[in-house]
Structures are given as C-alpha cells and as structure tokens.
C-alpha cells in the first residue's frame, strides 16, 4: 500500500450554487428519482428509513447526472477519453451522444459485457485493455496524450461531483430531517457531492459512506487524510471497486464534511434490496430518520 498527500482547498472547490444550477441543466430523465419509506427495513432496524432509487433511467445508474452536467458546461468540442468499470462510461456515452461529442472509452477485458454493449450502443468507441480498471486507466491516459483527447476522470472533475450532488438536493425535499444519510462509496464523487449540499443545508445530518470490504481504499484514505493505494481488490461490486483514489476526491470528502463517516459493508443492504440494492451500480441511498415509526 502506498500513500500520497492530500491538499484540502479553501474555499471548497465544490459549489453549492453549481449543484443547484446542475439541477436545472441535467437531462430530466436522470432527475427526481423515487424516494420512499422502506417499511420492511424499518421493521428490521427499528427506525424510519427512506430509500432513493437511481436505476430507473436509461443507464440504470446515477452517473448520468455528473456526466450530463459536465458535458453541458464543457468548453469547445474536444475528443473525450475515459476509463470506466461501466457505469460512468455509460453516463458519459449518453451525454456525449446527446451533444455530438466523440468519445473513446477504455475498460478492462473483465468489464461487465452488458455494460460494454450498452456503451457501444450509445455511440462510444470502447477499447478493452488489461485485467483491471487500473490498467485500462493507464491506457486511457496514454491514448489521450497521444491523440490530444481530453481525459475525463470521475472524482477528479468538480462538475461531475456537483452533478451527483443533485441527489442531495432532492433528498432534502423530504418533509422530515434525517439523522443520517448512507451513500455508496467508490471514487468519492457521489458522497462528496451529496455531502456538500446536505451539510450546507442540514448540518446536523451525518453523512456515512459505505464501501466494499474488499475495496477499502477510499475508506482508508478518508481516515488517513491522504491517498491510500491498494495492491489489489476483491469484490463483485465493480462500480465501487477503487484501488487508487484521486487526491482531489479524497480532499473533497474531507472538505465536504469533517463529520462524514466512512465504513465498510459486507452485503446486508444487498440481501435486503436484492443484488442491485446497495451498490454504485444501483445507487440506492438509505436515509435514516430520527423520528420513530408511525
């Protein structure tokens, strides 16, 4: 495991005003996703629980929010290049096709074939390289440098994180305050964006990031306040399988909320909501209310 220092910027690079702006720019197909009380889970936990489901859109993931806001505010018409486990690539492919932008995506040879097929169907050129995301990402960097393309890295670009933050805006429309909001944690963009909005409006609400036991790089990085790179990962949750966090993403987590908690999960939520219930792919958020069940 290796470490890298993190610089937390002041003022915060994530803007509450831009999150609000994003809610008016992002394609409506990704906005206002369902959020409702999960009564079965409430009985098990003894508290009121609200879930927010992000799978009812063309790419079955929240990633379209950040990709939409980023491309909508992009200057010029560059050739976009990214590496992905599948979800962000689908989001960027959707947004790039909508705006007529060229996109080349690098993914591992072990990437979910259904996600690869969907990225291609959305008009992206997809290249499969290496056994894991890290190798695919390295190939994407080389390709972008050689071709003059613009490398897009989820977790590193503020607009992508701010687009994801619109989920926090929608959650806070719930009529009652939450004790805590639980968010899947992969590259950190989702948690940092949601935390930025929530802490600005309901500072008493605890933000809790949930990562996979077999991929705890972001959890360790958050605790250490510096990047902690893993030698390898072991999880079926490919959407939150992060081996080498970006320093900017760690800084965003630290800066969004000093009280943010990050922990690891073995699969309780998946057993409750099904195989896609609590992962970066499905992007179900669980928000716990302090009020007793009525």
N, C-alpha and C positions, 0 to 999 in steps of 0.2 A: 504494500500500500504506500502511495506517495502523497505528499501534501503540497498545496500551493496557497499563498497568502491571498486574502480577500480584502478589498477596499470597499467600505460602505460609503456611498456618495451622499453628500448633503448639499442642497436639498435632495430629497429622494428622486431618483430618475423616473419612477413610475408616477404618472399624473392622475389624480382623481378626476380632474376635468377632462382628460382624454378618455378615460373609461366611460364617462357619461357621453362624450362625443361618439365613441365607438358604438354605443347602443343605438344611435341614430343612423349609423353608416353600414353596419354589418347586415348582410342579407337576412331578411326576416325569417327565412327558413331555419336559421340557427338560434333564433331568439325566443324568449318566453317559453322555455321548455317546461313540461309539467313539474309541479312540486306539490306534494300531498303528504298527509299523515300515513305512516306505515303502522297500521293497528296491530298486526301480528308481531312486529318487532317491539312495539310498545309494551305488549304483554310480557315479552321476554326480559326487557330491560327495566321496566318499571318507571318509565318516563315518557314524555311526549316526544315523538320522533317524526321529523319531516324529511322526506327524500326528494331529490331533484334528479330527473332522468334526462340524460343527454343523448340518448340513442335514437330518438325519433326525428332524424334528419337524413339527408342524402348520403352522408358518410358515416353515420352511426357513432359520432364522437363529437365532443366539444371543440375539437381542434379547428373546426371551420370558423369559429369566432375570431381567433387570433389571426388566422391566415387571411380572412376577409378584411379585417381592419388594417393589417399590414399592407396588403396589395392595394387597398383603396387609397392609402396615403403615400404610396410609393412614388418617388420622383422618376420620371423617364419610363422607358420600356426595356429594362435590362433582361438578359437571359438569366433566369433564376435557376439556382442549383441547390439541392438539399440532400441530406441523408435522413433516413427515417426507418423506424420499425414498421411503419404502415399507416398509423393514424394521422400524424402530421402531414405526411406525404399526400394522403387523400384530401385533407383540408386545403393544402396549397394547390393541388391539382384542380380542385373545384374553383378556387378563387382565380387561378391563373387562366383557366379556360374562359371564365366569365369575362375577363379583361383582355383576352387575346395575347397573353404573355407566354413566351416559350419557357418550358420547364423541363429540366433533367433531374431525375431522382435516382439516388443510389440507395440500395437496400442490400441486406445480406442474402446469401443464397438460401438461408433458412427462414426468411421472412414468410409470413402467412401468405400462401398463394392467392387466397381470395382478395386480400388487400392489394397485392401486386396487380392482380387482374383489374381491380377497381381503379387503381391509379392510371393504368394504361387506358381504360375505358373513358376516363376523364380527360384524356388527351396528353398526358405526360409521357416523356421518354423515360423508361425505367431500366436501369442497369443493375444487375445483381453481381455483387462483388464480395468475396470473403465470407467467413463463417459467422461474423457477428457485426453489430452496429459499428463498433469502433473501427473495424477495417473498412467498412462502407463509408464511414465519415471521412477517413483519411483519403480515400479515393475521390470523394466529392471535392475535398479541398484542393487536391492536385488538379482535378479537371477544371474547377473554377479558375484557378491560377493560370492554367494553360490556355483557356478559351476566352478569358475576360468576363466570365459569368459572375453573377453576384451570389455568393454563398449565403444561404439563409439558414440560421441555426436557432431552432426553437429553444427558448430560455435565455438567449443572448440579446434578442432584439426587443426593446421596450414595447413597441406596438403590438407584438404578438401576445405578450403578457397582459397588456392592458385590454386587449380584446377578450381574453379569457376572464378578465376581471368583471366583465358584464354579468357573469353568473352571480357574483356577489351583489350587484345592484338588484338583480331580480329576486334573490333570496330575501333581501331586506324589505321587500314589499309584503312579506308575511306579516299578519297583523299583530303577532306577539314576538317579543325579543327571544333570542336563543342564548342559552348558556354557552353552547359550543357548536362549532361547525367543523365537520370532518371532511377532509378533501384528499383524494388520491394524490400521491406524490411521486412524480417521475423526474422530469428535468427541472421542476420547480415553478414553471410558468403559471400553472393553474393555481397553486397555493398562494404564490406571491401576489398574483393579480386579484384574487378574491380577498385575500387578507388586506391588501391596500385599501379596497373600498370599504370593507366591513369595519376595520379599525378606525377609519376616518369618520364613520357614522354611528357605529355601535361599539365603542372601545372596550366595553366590559365583556363582550363575547370572546371566548377563547377560540383560537384557530388551531386545529390539530391536523397535521399531515400524516397520512398513512402510506408507508412504503412496504414493499415485499421483504420478507425476512431474508430472502436470497439475493437481494439487491439493495443494500442499505447505504449506498454511497452518499445520497443526499441527507439522510438522517445523521450520519456521522459528520458530514461536512457542516451541517447546521449547528450541531453541538460543539464542534471544534472551532467554528467561525473561520474555517479555511477549507479549501477543497481537499477531500479525501478520496483518492482514486483507488478502485478495487482491482485486484488482479484478475477477477472473473466474477460472474454472477450465475445464479441458479434459480430460475423462477419461470413459470409458464405465463406470467403477466408481462408479455413483451412490451406493452405500452408504457410500463413504468420501470423497465429494466435499464437502469442507468449505471454505467461503470465509471465514467469520468465526467463529473459535473462541471458546468461552466462557472468560472469565478463570479461573473455577473449575476448568475442565477442564485448562487449562494448569498451574495450581497443583497439581492432583492429580498430573499427570505428573512435575513437578519434585519434588514432595514424596514420591512413592512410592519413587523411587529416583534418587539423583543420578547413578548409573552407567547409567541407561537410555539406550540408543542409539536414535536415530530416523533413518531414512533413507528414500530414495525407491526405487521399484521400477518397472521398465518392463514386466514381464509374464512373467518366467522361470517363476514358480510356476504362472501360468495355463497356460502351454504344457505344463507337466508334469502338472498335475492336471485340465486341461480348463478351459472357460470360467468355471466357477464354483469353481475350485480355490483361489484365494487372494484372496478379496475379502471385504468386510464382509458381503456377502450370504450367502456360503457359510460364512464364519468358520472356515476351516481353519487351525489353528495348526500350525506346524512347530517342533519342539523338537529341538535337536541334542545328541546325547550325546557326551561326551568319550572314550568307550570305542571302540576300534577295532571294526570289523565282525567278527563271529564266523562 
